[in-house]
Amino acid sequence: MHTLQQIYDYLNSGIKTTPVPSFQEPGAGPGATMKTLEEIYEDIQAKYDQCDATISDVNTDVKFFCTQSGSWGVQTGTASGGGLLKTGQTSIYQTGDNGSHQTGINFQYTNTDAGLTVTDNVTGLIWPKSGNGAGCNSGNELGWSSAIVWAEGLSFAGYSDWRLPNITELQTIFVRETGQGAPYINKSYFLVTRSEGYWSSTTYTNNPTYAMYAHFNDGLLYGNVKTSSYYVRAVRGGE
């Protein structure tokens, strides 16, 4: 059977464990971590009370667990889609420009996998948090072909389905606000990102010997020969 500690760990953090072969008394004494039933109730209730998503907030056919009164349990979203992200530009240079309208959805990030990754709650993409860590080839520059091979073979944060992002995915983490300075990315979530180019998996349209890369020094997209070397940030998730 599962112990109360195992049940609490699963409700609290999603940790799955193997049932113990026989009944075990909860641990006691100094250093014991077992919570009382009342503590478990209050702790989990406090976490559930933070959730406020409704069926209309979640994309069509996406399953989610709702904690709202009258809709408790697994629900299916009915929202028509998330739309496009904002660029992050807030400065206004002329009435009617990007800064005036600021159309799109705000960036929405969550630190995940014990701080090793960042989940984009709008696109569903999951990125390594540090631009100089294991999920980014430890900061080394690679040629395009080697970058793809490296990303496909990456095992990081407990996952092995990493890949090199395409150019559309890569530009979703740009923040194009001139006032913040390079690198043009959310520096609170994406750490140690270099103000340099990062390869995408997308081949340049007019020349198959070129591939596209995103440059975080200016927030722009470029193409260069595939034998050139740039930095790499892997990604996982997405449809």
N, C-alpha and C positions, 0 to 999 in steps of 0.2 A: 504494500500500500504506500501511497505518498504521505510523507510527513507534513505537518502544518508548515514547517519551514520551507519545504519544497513548493507547497501551494502558494505561500506568500512570495517566494522568489519568482515564481511564474507570473503571478498577477502584477508584481511590481516591476519586473524587468524582462519578462519573456524567457527566462532561463529554464530550459527543459532538462529534467534529470530522470534517471531510471528509478522506478519504485523500489523501496527497500523490501527485502524478502519477508520481514516480520515486523510486528509492532515495535516502535521505539519510543521511549519516553523523551519529551523535549529536554534539551540540555539545560543545566542549571549551574549556579555558582558563578564566580568571577570569570569574565570573558565570554559568557554565554550570549548568543545573538538571538535566541528565540524570542519572538514577540508574543504578548498575550493576545487572545482573540479580540479583545477590545482595541488593542494597538493596531492589529491587522486591519480591523474594520475602519478605524479612523484614518489610517495611513492611505489605504486604497480609496476610501471615500474622498479624501482631499484631492487625490490625483484625478479621479473621475469628475469631480466638481469643476475642474479646470476646462473640461471638454465642452464645447458649445456648438459643434458642427451639426447642421441640420441636413435633411435629405437634399434640399435645394442648394446646399453649399458644395456638394461633392459631385464630381463628374458622372454622367450617365453610365449606369451599369457597374460602377465601381463599388465594391463591398466595403463597408466600414462599420465600426462598433459605435453605436450612439448611446450616450448616457442621459439624454434628455427625457424628462417625465413624459410618458405616453408613447415614446419611441425607443424604449430601452432594448438593446440587443443589436444583432447584426441587421443592417439596413442596406438598401441599394440606392445610390445617388441618382438624382434626376437632373442635375445641372447640365446645361448645354455645352459646357467647355470653358476652359480657363482664359482663352484669348492670348494676347501677346504681353510679354514683359515690358515694363517701362525701361527707358534707356538709363535712367538715373540722373539725367540732366535736369537741373532745377533753375539754372541761370537763364534769364531772359535777355536776348540780344535784339529781338524785334517782336512786336506784337503778332501773335499767330504762329510763332516758332515752337520747337519742341518744348522749351522751357515754359512757354505760356500754357500749353495744353496738358503736358505731362500725361498723355494717354497711356493706357496699358495697366498692368497689374504690378503692384509693388513687389520688389524682391522679398522672398520669404524663405529664410534658411533655418535649418535646425542642425545643431551639432549632434552627430550620431556615432555609433560604434566606439564608445568611450573616448570621444574626441578625436578619433583618427580620421573620420570622414565628415563631410557636410552634405546634407540632403537639401536639394532645392524643392521646396514644397509646391512650386508652381509647375515646373517641368517634370518632376519626378526623378531627375538625374541625381546621381550620387558621386561626389568628387572627393579625392583625397584632400584633407584640410591643409596640410603643409605643402607648399610648392617646392620644397627642398627635401622632402622625405622619401620614404620607400615607394609611395604611390606615385612619385614623380621622378623615378629613376635617380633618386638621390642628387638631383640637380645637374646631371650630366647632359650634354647636348648629343643628339643622335641624328643620323641620316633618316630620311622618311621611311624607307623600308625597314630599317632596324627598329625604328620607333613603333611601327605596327607589330612587329614580331615580339618586341619587349612587352607591349601592352597586352597582347593576346596571351602571353605566358605568365602574366603577373598574378601572384597570390598575395593578397594584402587585406588586412582587417577581417580575415576569416572568409574572404570571397575569392573566387578564381574566374569570375565572368567579366573581368575588366577588359576594356578595349580602348583604342585611340578614338577620341571624339571626332565627329564630323564638324565641318566649319560652322554650321548653323548652331550646333550644340555648344561649341567653344565660345561663340560670341555672346551666348546668353549670360555669361558671367562677367562680361564687360560692364563697368560703370563709367558712363561717358559724361562725367561732370568735371569740367576743367579745374574747378577750385580745389579738388581733393589731391591732385598731383599723382604721378605715376608711382606704382603700377595701378592701372585703371580697373580695380577689382575691389570688392568689399573686404577691406583689410582686417575687419573684426572676425570674419569667418575664414577667409582664405589667407593663411599665414605664409610668409617668406616667398611670396610670388615675385619672380624676377621681372624687371621692366624690360623684357626681351620677347622674342618670338617663341610661340609654342605651336608645334605641328598639329594639324588636323589630319583626318584620314581622307580628305576630299581632294581629288585630282583637279588641277586647274582646267577650266573649261576649254580654253583655246590651245592648250599644249599639254599632252599627256606626260611629258617629261617633267612637268612642273606639278607641285602640290601647293595647297593653300595653308597659310598659317595665320595665327592671330598675334598681334604685337601689343603687349600690355604697356608699352611705353607711350603709345598714342591712341590706343583703342581702335585701331584700324586693322583691316584684313589685307593680306598680300599673297603673292604667289612667288615661288622660287623653284629652282631645279631640285629634284628629289635627292640629289647627292649632297645638298647643303645640310648643315647641322643646326638644329634648334632644340629647345627644351621640350619636355613631354609632361603632360598631366593626363593621366588615365581617367576614365569615367565608366560607370556602370548604370544600368537601368534604362528607362525610356522605352517607348513602344517600338 
